[in-house]
Amino acid sequence: MRVFATLLSSALLLTACDGGGSGGPAPTPTPTPTPVVNRPPVFTTPNIVYMPENQTLVGNIVAVDPEGAPVTYTITGGEDRAFFTLTSAGQLSFLSPPDFENPLDSNHNNNYDLEITASDGTNTVRGSFGIIVTDIGPSDYVLSDGGTIGWPYSAIQPGTFTDGVIRSTGQWRDMFPPTRGSLPPSGSFAANISTTDERGLLGFIQTREGPTGVTGGLPGFWYIAMRTAANGDLVLSWNNYENGVSYFAIDRKVIWRIPNTATRNLGGWIEIGPDGFLYVAIGDGETPANAQDPASPYGKLFRIDPNGDSFPADPDRNFTVPAGGMTVALGLRNPVWASFDRTGNLIVGDRGASVREELNVIRPGETNVNFGWPYFEGSLRQMPGGPAAPRMPALELAHGSGPLDANAIVPGSDYRGPSTGLAGQYIFGDTRGTLWMIPLARLLSGTATTADLVRTEELFRPNLPNLLFIGTNSDRSQLGLLVVNGATTRRFYSISKP
């Protein structure tokens, strides 16, 4: 009892001293630490994956760990597990190519059942997947060798123009019959062009008629060109070839001149759209902030009317701004090529910096669509801030060397020719020589993934070397591929019926 009383008196004394203000402040209680919960990975790959017959690669199975830990993968179940192999990084393949006509799955209906477990080293999660094999039918298209082009690699632009290929020094060449001929060397921009690095003749289209108010020129031999001038400026101009005289060294009419010092990420694709306006894609000019700056023309895609002048006091802008504005899209890095489908959707290929390659879709009539660069590269955030709701890519590919990776996208076109095996397919590739096709409807759906891709070059013999561009003739009934197969020789192949 005496001990208890002594302790109680000491406690009361300490309390009295604290209350009188003569002592120091009460110590701050140490907060109880919040327990760290390690959550399991979450699968992002759809549980139904479609793939064509006669190839082994299914695709990458992906699970994301909430804490950012690396994830490894194993096959742990499924009635048809014996037919598959899976790397620890998630690449899933058949051990041998499946045959649609002779299914080996347990139900014999081309729906292979599989269970995959993803682990972050602490927690695991299991996912059930159905791998559905589709019938591609007999091949009714071949890759035809169209001969060589003696232009050096550095002279070929990553973008091209309908019906042919352009050279950075200003020449062009038809690739699809009937051949209209080529401009002679004197018909190039050589006297008024800079070809440093990615500079040069960036875009080129042929028109039936010339600009309003400019006389002369043979019908069918008027052109609109996008190039870097000798001083580096981006110049969009009307030019023509008439009675043996070329008007390329001197522009017949400047549509738009943009001051420029950059040598890379210039874009340069141009085309007349279904609405009759001229569409112009410009890269960020090696300054990523340009893509979100409304005062800068860089990192954007525009539509303008080259027959008119909304800026009479400005000699560098001689075009009309359509109703609804001229900015179709912003937040682009390097849009090297684009194409319209049958219904007017615009599919834009945008080359990434280090993590993603993109195919983006713009619907007819849309303006000011923001694709997020440089705050986003593909769907991956790169820095805080930026647009509140940027549009995500219709399809994105990771940088890498895998069969579903890309280093520099080579946008293509939807096929409209006689081959039933290619009907309804959008065909594109990568500079490594990879060539894919994907159903256009899937690409436009907004939910396409690399699991929807078919490695098309594996269906051709021989396989492709490095791919420079994919061109098309005016009605999209033929597609052409320009590839590298030597130090200076480039071969042109066309995709056609056998």
C-alpha positions in Angstrom: 0.0 0.0 0.0 2.8 2.4 0.9 4.5 1.8 -2.5 1.2 2.5 -4.3 0.7 5.8 -2.4 4.3 6.9 -3.2 3.7 6.3 -6.9 0.4 8.1 -6.9 1.9 11.1 -5.1 4.7 11.3 -7.7 2.2 11.2 -10.5 0.1 14.0 -9.0 3.3 16.1 -8.5 4.3 15.7 -12.1 0.8 16.7 -13.2 0.8 19.8 -11.0 4.2 20.9 -12.4 3.1 20.5 -16.0 -0.1 22.4 -15.4 1.8 25.4 -13.9 3.7 26.0 -17.1 7.1 25.9 -15.4 8.2 22.7 -17.2 8.8 22.0 -20.9 6.1 21.0 -23.4 4.5 17.6 -23.3 6.2 15.2 -25.7 4.5 14.6 -29.0 3.1 11.0 -29.1 4.8 8.8 -31.7 2.1 7.9 -34.3 1.4 4.3 -34.8 2.9 3.3 -38.2 0.3 2.3 -40.8 0.9 -1.3 -41.8 2.2 -1.8 -45.4 -0.1 -4.0 -47.3 1.5 -5.8 -50.2 -1.2 -6.4 -52.8 -1.0 -9.1 -55.4 -0.6 -8.3 -59.1 -3.6 -7.6 -61.3 -4.0 -9.1 -64.8 -4.6 -6.5 -67.6 -4.6 -9.0 -70.5 -8.2 -9.9 -71.5 -9.1 -13.5 -70.5 -10.1 -14.3 -74.1 -7.3 -14.0 -76.6 -7.8 -14.5 -80.3 -5.0 -15.6 -82.6 -4.8 -16.9 -86.2 -3.8 -20.5 -87.0 -0.4 -21.6 -88.4 1.7 -19.5 -86.0 3.1 -20.2 -82.6 3.2 -16.8 -80.9 0.1 -16.0 -78.9 1.4 -12.7 -77.3 2.4 -11.3 -74.0 0.4 -12.0 -70.8 0.6 -8.9 -68.6 -0.1 -8.3 -64.9 0.7 -5.1 -63.1 1.9 -5.1 -59.5 0.3 -2.2 -57.5 3.6 -1.6 -55.7 5.6 -1.6 -58.9 7.5 -4.9 -58.2 8.5 -7.0 -61.2 6.1 -9.8 -62.1 7.0 -13.3 -63.2 4.6 -15.8 -64.9 4.1 -19.6 -64.9 1.5 -22.0 -66.4 -0.2 -23.7 -63.4 -3.3 -25.3 -64.9 -5.8 -25.6 -67.6 -7.0 -28.6 -69.6 -4.8 -27.7 -72.6 -1.6 -26.6 -70.8 0.4 -29.2 -72.5 0.3 -27.3 -75.8 1.9 -24.1 -74.5 5.1 -22.7 -73.3 5.4 -19.4 -71.3 8.5 -17.4 -70.5 9.0 -15.9 -67.0 8.5 -12.5 -68.7 5.0 -13.5 -69.9 5.5 -14.4 -73.6 3.0 -17.1 -74.4 3.4 -19.4 -77.4 2.1 -22.7 -78.7 4.7 -25.5 -78.8 3.7 -26.1 -82.4 1.5 -24.0 -84.8 -2.2 -24.8 -84.2 -4.3 -26.0 -87.2 -7.8 -24.7 -87.2 -9.0 -27.6 -89.3 -7.5 -30.1 -86.8 -8.0 -28.7 -83.3 -6.2 -30.4 -80.4 -7.9 -28.7 -77.5 -9.8 -30.9 -75.0 -13.2 -29.9 -76.6 -11.9 -29.9 -80.2 -13.5 -26.5 -80.8 -10.3 -24.4 -81.1 -10.8 -22.9 -77.6 -7.7 -23.8 -75.6 -8.1 -23.5 -71.8 -5.1 -22.3 -69.7 -4.4 -21.1 -66.2 -1.5 -18.7 -65.6 -0.2 -17.5 -62.3 1.5 -14.2 -61.8 3.8 -13.5 -58.9 5.5 -10.4 -57.5 7.7 -12.5 -55.3 5.4 -12.3 -52.3 1.8 -12.6 -53.5 0.4 -14.5 -56.5 -2.8 -14.3 -58.5 -4.2 -16.9 -60.9 -6.0 -16.1 -64.1 -8.0 -18.3 -66.5 -7.5 -17.7 -70.2 -9.1 -19.0 -73.3 -6.9 -19.0 -76.4 -9.2 -19.0 -79.4 -7.6 -20.0 -82.7 -9.2 -18.5 -85.8 -9.2 -19.7 -89.4 -7.2 -17.6 -91.9 -8.1 -19.7 -94.9 -5.8 -20.2 -97.9 -3.5 -17.4 -98.6 -4.6 -15.4 -101.7 -1.9 -12.8 -101.7 1.8 -12.8 -102.4 4.7 -10.4 -102.0 5.9 -9.5 -105.5 9.5 -8.2 -106.1 9.2 -4.8 -107.8 13.0 -4.3 -108.3 15.6 -2.1 -106.8 15.9 1.6 -106.0 19.4 2.9 -106.1 18.8 5.6 -103.5 20.9 5.5 -100.3 19.1 4.8 -97.1 19.5 8.3 -95.8 17.7 9.7 -98.9 14.5 7.8 -98.3 11.9 9.6 -96.2 10.0 7.7 -93.6 6.8 9.1 -95.0 5.8 8.6 -98.6 3.0 9.7 -100.9 0.1 8.0 -102.6 1.4 6.0 -105.7 5.1 6.3 -105.0 8.1 7.1 -102.9 9.9 10.4 -102.3 13.6 11.2 -101.9 14.8 13.7 -99.4 16.5 15.7 -102.1 13.1 16.3 -103.8 12.8 13.5 -106.4 9.8 11.2 -106.6 9.1 7.9 -108.3 5.9 6.0 -109.1 5.7 2.5 -107.6 2.4 1.3 -109.0 1.5 0.9 -112.7 0.5 2.7 -114.8 3.7 4.6 -114.4 3.4 8.3 -115.0 7.2 8.8 -115.1 9.6 10.4 -112.7 10.8 14.0 -112.4 14.3 14.3 -113.7 17.1 15.4 -111.3 16.6 19.0 -112.5 13.0 18.7 -111.3 14.0 18.4 -107.7 14.2 20.9 -104.8 18.0 20.4 -104.7 18.7 24.2 -104.9 16.3 25.1 -102.2 16.3 22.3 -99.6 18.1 21.2 -96.5 18.6 17.5 -96.0 20.4 17.4 -92.7 19.4 14.4 -90.5 15.6 14.0 -90.9 15.2 17.2 -93.0 14.3 17.0 -96.7 11.2 16.5 -98.7 8.8 15.4 -96.0 5.5 15.1 -97.8 4.3 15.2 -101.4 0.9 14.9 -103.1 -0.2 15.2 -106.6 -3.3 17.2 -107.5 -5.3 17.6 -110.7 -5.4 21.4 -110.6 -3.2 24.1 -109.3 -4.0 26.9 -106.8 -6.6 29.5 -107.4 -5.2 32.5 -109.1 -2.0 30.8 -110.4 -2.0 30.1 -114.1 -0.2 27.5 -116.1 0.7 24.0 -115.2 -0.4 20.7 -116.9 -3.4 19.0 -115.3 -2.2 16.2 -113.1 1.2 17.7 -112.8 0.6 20.0 -109.9 2.0 19.1 -106.5 1.8 20.2 -102.9 5.0 19.6 -101.1 6.2 19.8 -97.5 10.0 20.3 -97.1 12.7 22.0 -95.1 14.1 24.9 -97.1 17.8 25.6 -97.4 17.6 27.8 -94.3 15.8 25.0 -92.4 12.4 26.5 -92.4 9.4 24.2 -93.0 7.8 25.2 -96.3 4.4 24.0 -97.5 4.1 25.0 -101.2 2.5 24.6 -104.5 4.8 23.4 -107.3 4.4 22.1 -110.8 6.0 20.6 -113.8 5.1 22.1 -117.2 6.3 21.4 -120.7 9.7 20.3 -119.6 10.2 23.1 -117.2 10.2 22.3 -113.5 9.0 24.8 -110.9 10.5 23.2 -107.8 13.6 25.4 -107.2 11.2 28.3 -107.2 7.8 27.8 -105.4 4.8 28.7 -107.5 2.9 29.6 -104.3 3.9 29.3 -100.6 1.0 28.0 -98.5 2.7 28.1 -95.2 6.3 28.9 -94.0 7.2 28.0 -90.5 10.5 29.1 -88.9 12.5 26.1 -87.9 15.9 25.2 -86.5 15.2 21.5 -85.6 16.6 18.6 -87.6 14.5 15.8 -86.2 10.8 15.1 -85.2 9.5 17.2 -88.1 6.6 14.9 -89.2 5.6 16.2 -92.6 2.7 14.0 -93.7 0.2 15.8 -96.0 -2.9 14.6 -97.7 -6.2 15.9 -99.2 -8.9 14.6 -96.9 -12.4 13.3 -97.8 -13.7 16.8 -96.9 -11.5 18.4 -99.5 -9.2 20.2 -97.0 -5.4 19.8 -96.9 -4.3 17.9 -93.8 -0.8 18.7 -92.5 1.0 16.8 -89.6 4.0 18.5 -87.9 6.3 16.9 -85.2 7.3 18.6 -82.0 10.6 19.9 -83.6 12.7 18.3 -80.8 11.0 20.6 -78.2 8.3 18.5 -76.5 6.6 21.5 -74.9 5.6 22.7 -78.3 3.0 19.9 -78.6 0.9 21.5 -75.9 1.6 25.2 -76.7 -1.4 26.6 -78.6 0.8 29.3 -80.0 3.2 26.8 -81.6 2.4 24.9 -84.9 4.7 22.0 -83.8 3.4 18.7 -82.4 0.0 19.1 -84.1 -2.1 18.1 -87.0 -4.0 20.7 -89.0 -6.6 21.0 -91.8 -6.5 24.0 -94.0 -7.8 25.2 -97.4 -4.8 26.1 -99.6 -7.1 28.0 -102.0 -7.7 31.2 -100.0 -6.1 33.5 -97.5 -7.3 34.2 -94.0 -4.1 36.1 -93.3 -3.7 38.7 -96.0 -1.1 40.7 -94.0 1.1 37.7 -93.5 3.2 36.5 -96.5 4.1 33.3 -94.8 0.5 32.1 -94.3 -1.6 31.9 -97.5 -4.5 29.6 -96.7 -8.0 29.7 -95.3 -9.0 28.4 -91.9 -12.1 26.1 -92.2 -15.1 26.6 -90.0 -14.5 24.9 -86.7 -10.8 25.8 -86.6 -7.7 24.4 -88.2 -6.3 22.3 -85.3 -7.4 18.7 -85.6 -5.1 17.3 -83.0 -2.3 18.3 -80.6 0.0 16.4 -78.2 1.9 14.6 -81.0 5.6 13.9 -81.1 6.5 12.8 -84.6 3.5 11.9 -86.8 5.4 10.6 -89.9 2.4 9.1 -91.7 -1.4 8.9 -91.6 -4.2 7.6 -93.7 -8.0 7.9 -94.0 -10.2 4.9 -94.1 -13.4 4.5 -96.2 -15.6 6.3 -93.7 -13.2 9.2 -93.0 -11.5 8.0 -89.8 -8.0 9.3 -89.7 -5.4 6.8 -88.4 -2.2 8.6 -87.3 1.1 6.9 -86.6 3.1 8.7 -84.0 6.7 7.7 -83.2 7.6 7.6 -79.5 10.7 8.7 -77.6 11.7 5.7 -75.6 8.7 3.6 -74.4 5.8 3.5 -76.8 4.9 3.5 -80.5 1.3 4.6 -81.3 -1.5 4.4 -83.7 -4.1 7.1 -83.0 -7.6 7.5 -84.4 -9.4 10.8 -85.1 -13.1 10.6 -86.0 -14.6 12.6 -88.9 -15.2 16.2 -87.9 -13.3 16.1 -84.6 -11.0 19.0 -83.7 -8.5 19.7 -80.9 -8.1 16.0 -80.0 -5.2 15.9 -77.5 -3.0 12.8 -77.4 -1.1 14.0 -74.3 2.5 14.2 -75.4 4.9 15.0 -73.6 2.8 14.4 -70.4 2.0 10.9 -71.8 3.8 8.7 -74.2 1.1 6.3 -75.3 -0.9 5.5 -72.2 2.1 5.9 -69.9 2.4 9.1 -67.9 5.8 10.7 -68.2 5.4 13.8 -66.0 2.7 15.4 -63.8 0.2 17.9 -65.2 -1.0 18.3 -68.8 -4.4 17.7 -70.3 -7.1 16.4 -68.0 -8.3 13.6 -70.3 -6.0 13.0 -73.2 -7.1 10.5 -75.8 -5.3 7.2 -75.4 -3.9 5.4 -78.5 -6.1 3.1 -80.5 -3.1 0.7 -80.3 0.3 1.0 -78.7 3.4 -1.1 -78.9 6.2 -1.2 -76.3 9.7 -0.4 -77.3 11.8 -3.6 -77.5 13.0 -6.5 -79.6 10.1 -8.9 -78.9 7.7 -10.1 -81.6 5.1 -7.7 -80.5 7.5 -4.8 -79.8 8.5 -1.9 -82.0 11.3 0.6 -82.3 10.0 3.0 -84.9 6.5 2.5 -86.2 5.9 2.4 -89.9 2.2 3.3 -90.3 0.3 1.9 -93.2 -3.2 1.7 -94.6 -6.3 -0.3 -94.7 -6.5 -2.7 -97.6 -9.3 -2.4 -100.2 -8.1 -4.7 -102.9 -9.2 -8.1 -104.3 -7.4 -10.3 -101.7 -10.0 -11.7 -99.3 -7.2 -12.7 -96.9 -6.4 -9.0 -96.5 -9.9 -7.6 -96.7 -10.8 -5.3 -93.8 -7.2 -5.4 -92.5 -5.0 -2.4 -91.5 -1.4 -3.2 -92.4 1.5 -1.5 -90.7 5.0 -2.4 -89.5 8.2 -1.5 -87.7 11.6 -0.4 -89.1 13.1 -3.7 -87.9 11.2 -5.4 -90.8 8.2 -6.6 -88.8 4.9 -6.4 -90.6 1.6 -6.8 -88.9 -2.1 -6.7 -89.8 -5.0 -6.0 -87.5 -8.8 -5.9 -88.3 -9.6 -2.3 -89.0 -12.8 -2.7 -86.9 -10.7 -3.8 -83.9 -8.3 -0.8 -84.4 -11.2 1.6 -84.4 -12.9 0.0 -81.4 -10.6 1.6 -78.9 -9.9 -1.7 -77.1 -7.3 -3.2 -79.5 -4.3 -4.8 -78.0 -1.2 -6.5 -79.4 -3.0 -9.8 -79.0 -5.1 -8.7 -82.1 -2.0 -8.5 -84.3 -0.9 -11.1 -86.9 2.7 -11.2 -87.9 2.1 -10.8 -91.6 5.6 -10.9 -92.9 5.8 -14.6 -91.7 3.2 -15.4 -94.4 5.5 -14.0 -97.1 8.6 -15.7 -98.5 11.2 -14.5 -98.2 10.9 -12.7 -95.0 11.4 -8.9 -95.1 14.6 -7.2 -94.2 14.4 -3.7 -92.6 11.2 -1.9 -93.5 11.3 1.8 -94.5 7.7 2.6 -95.5 4.4 1.2 -96.6 2.8 2.9 -99.5 -0.5 2.5 -101.4 -1.9 3.4 -104.7 -4.8 5.8 -104.9 -7.7 3.3 -104.4 -5.9 1.2 -101.8 -6.1 -1.9 -104.0 -2.4 -2.3 -103.8 0.1 -1.9 -101.0 3.8 -1.5 -101.5 6.7 -2.0 -99.1 10.1 -0.4 -99.4 12.8 -2.4 -97.6 16.5 -2.4 -97.0 18.6 -5.3 -98.2 22.0 -3.9 -98.8 24.2 -0.9 -98.0 22.7 1.2 -100.8 20.1 -0.9 -102.5 16.5 -0.7 -101.6 13.9 -3.1 -103.0 10.3 -2.4 -103.6 7.7 -5.1 -103.0 4.0 -5.0 -103.8 1.3 -7.0 -102.0 -1.1 -8.5 -104.6 -3.0 -11.5 -105.6 -1.0 -14.4 -107.0 
